């Protein structure tokens, strides 16, 4: 089959020179199997970082961000020298051939991101001309400088003003439907207003209506509650009498919203209004000003929309589209409408939106007033689909009563369910009174003037122009049967005719009084009341404010950031007229962003401090829902893929052309956004404590030099690029940041094993778990995954994240996979969420996904994220949130579904440079140095420099060093028989891991090279880490000049095995004692030449649990020496989730000469739900004036409430002591006593009884023991 044909050249030219120009070459490959979530597609592909595939449309686009210092007008771009190549239809795979255009249709968009400007260029890379498909091979682009604009047209710069709510007396109430409302004296009293003390002339009404705020930034919306014109009947006497009342027009939550395709406000069922009792007159409704021009037409009818819509169920639990009635139990339902004053002989245009979740073909039968119309056929959902929808459009004869019958046919599959979204009837009605208030407008407006005539108007007292809801004007009627007036027939002109018998009545909540607030006027003020730019915004509901403020205080003190914590309720009050709305949050951030004193001072970070949900209005049980800080959802929710995305990028896009435009991913992000997915005070406190612990001195250690890159295996041919890309990403980091120790866990390089549940990689899974507990600064996974875990082989499960115990070693966990952390579904907690929520382990933050993501998009994004996160070609590093922001702006294709879960202002704890090796065996490294030969003694010397290479003579602290054998060359196994063998370079074996003291900027230590090094000579690696005394400053360094290999022919003989002492948790442990289910095994080793950690065959440091010699625990990486003494060292190995009962560990270790030592230890595991006490005693006993109370327990690291009561032999309590203790081991001896009673008097000599009571608040268990003591 010949796929490629003739090359075709074409182009368009203009004269002059452009500021921005270049050439684009597309590197095509054909018949490529590509993963998009759970399904596979065969697609032609080109450069992964420039290809965007629309899954819904099955079209591909070329997308590239071009850095630019100029903004261009639409006509500025010219495309030249387009090279096309013929391609056969069957080479286009699963593309929808019906949607391939005849032209490449190049487009561009100006993108602004803080102080950076881009032009996003897009075009169709495949076209069809004269029945021939063609692909773009290359083209040139140019932008004409004469068509340039100097800057982006940002929406507006706001004036810093006080909120209307900043002073005065305020009361709040709400409405639900739009119309004219009446407030009487009784309702004012119900609000808590002392009506007798007010002047009705000074009553003011504020509110912005119940419409959802615009998603697009270029649509104006008030940034504060706005005063509305009202009518106060009886105000002239200055007293609010019993017969007085207020009339006003209120906009409810029942308005059509084009952006979200709904009549129902998605975020709130209440439209709030505010009464202000002021000292000056309020705004009043004025008389309507009719046009002077003559009317060109007379109007006695109007266009109306009658609808039925309920938001009852979100079918896929994602997206903004909610559905109403389900056709599960009752598959045949009828909906009746009454349309007064319908115009006879006119037509009603009906629109019915229906859906089905069926995996088979289903349909709806439609009958309107007994007449059958065309069925609505609904296609089966795909593997990643949640429902399919379709619209039915019909014209029906006008009648006042319309009955619509819908019958769902599930095609014999009971689990297929049909749903109704809405029924919308567009009709014509006469302008005629009928005992109700009614709104009217004309749909087909022009710029002419029309004469409205309202018949049967005797009971209509007024007509209001409500086109501007803040400045309503009135036309009064004195019992006339016909009301006529002129009006401009322009768009958005709306009126309402008022019948006094049909005033609507407002509603109130329990809390009606509104506390004064002033976000807009006070947000920039510091503690001295002076203007200060804001670095970091934390937005959270009031109940989480204490924890958010705790985090803010940390950043103020640690990073000198100006942090403001803003209660969500206050944002809604000022920016959304009291109702929940995501647009209010974004508009508030814009207010802060655009009011900075300079471009460089604009707010950098936004922390959405709270979990989120697809359900904004507690349609699911409120106790289950997690809508703490709302999230942006795409309109549709009919797919688990990128088209039904949720994103927080919405809150960080500030410019005019942004907001609801995610066609090719995220637009230019201006603010780094992160979300801490917390739902309770305890959870919030845990996550804030993790951030603080990450920066605590206890977290400092050589683990900060470690990085882990994990690649999925090849289960199908489309997976082949995963391990290749991940290996390239890791190597790119190694090249740019050579001090980093990179551990590659390539699944296909491990032996795959078969189990009852499928194929597994137990060794790889254990290596990942161990790497977490040993510590690594970053884990990066690329591959398949889902809400339940990572990889088809269950490499990571929900329980993995829950059970991790890596305190003070919290990594950033990057998971570029499908919906690993879909946190917006309260019904199902994900593996990603559990990994983040773990208070004593898991991740400090996650860069992760909440929806399915394309494989190509994930791979391209990983390269860019790597560059941004680790500051390639830079010595400084951005925060996690800032790195993600930058990466999204460059590799935007799949970026919108990638989140920062965690603190966006947190920076990776990458140590500063640098530590250098200066001498080997007292010979400067600038000259010839000794090789590191097996069994030779090597002495190493070095020093601490600053980043300007100046010696730091005042640096004193601790040094950790790891020496690695030559890099090893490894290969994949091709376990599944798919793909090809991949060779890759991995870090060599650890031949020495030790510690030394740094004194006045210098260090020196020695060790004996193990016999088990690989003998061929080659470059090894030394990794240094330094922690300074009393100062939070750590350093890193490396050396790859050293040569490792060969054997020392003059090595002294050594046949003496090492010495070892074994313990559990600490050195107070007694063989056979009790432990918890996850104890720490300790082995203290002593050998003249040191311990072998070089992983020679059969010479690993191992622990054999309960005789299971086929599955030993490898402990090499858990051994390190004492400072400045390579002869002494210890193994500290964590066992996890041991069964209750007696256990034995047989321990084996070799010295560098391969002399073996073995030893055993026994211990009794008590269940975590049991609090066990043993070895209760006091020491010394007998005593005179001092003793300690000792006891062994099974709850290390857990706060325990301990009470000691000393009693006489007759039972009288003479001394009581209560204390909370926390031990790292199983032995407690923190409580002491001087032999005096509770009154401070010395007790007499003799025998006493004491009771020791210990309580665990975690497991809610308590136990006690009685013992005797003797006072001399």
NORMOPE-V595725 format. One record per helix or strand. SS is the DSSP state (2 for helix, 1 for strand). FROM is the first residue (numbers start at 1). LEN is the number of residues. Records with the same first field share a line. If there is no record, write none. Layout:
# NORMOPE-V595725
SS = FROM-LEN  FROM-LEN
This chain:
# NORMOPE-V595725
1 = 4-7  18-8  29-8  39-7  51-4  59-9  71-2  77-11  107-7  116-8  126-4  132-13  148-2  169-7  179-6  203-4  227-2  230-4  245-6  257-1  262-1  271-7  284-1  286-2  297-3  301-9  313-1  323-1  326-1  332-7  342-1  347-10  362-7  371-8  385-1  388-10  401-9  418-13  432-1  438-3  449-7  460-6  473-4  483-6  495-5  504-2  507-1  513-2  525-1  531-1  536-5  563-5  605-5  632-2  639-1  646-2  672-5  706-6  741-6  753-3  758-3  778-5  785-2  789-2  796-2  811-6  843-7  854-1  879-1  898-4  907-1  912-2  915-6  923-2  932-3  937-9  951-1  957-8  968-4  983-4  990-10  1002-7  1018-2  1021-8  1034-6  1043-5  1059-6  1074-2  1080-7  1091-1  1102-4  1113-2  1119-5  1125-10  1141-11  1156-10  1173-7  1183-1  1187-7  1200-8  1213-9  1227-7  1236-1  1242-1  1246-11  1261-11
2 = 74-3  89-4  97-3  145-3  164-3  185-6  195-3  200-3  235-3  500-3  519-4  542-17  568-8  582-13  599-3  642-3  649-4  681-14  697-3  702-4  717-20  747-3  762-13  798-6  831-7  855-15  880-11  895-3  1109-3  1116-3
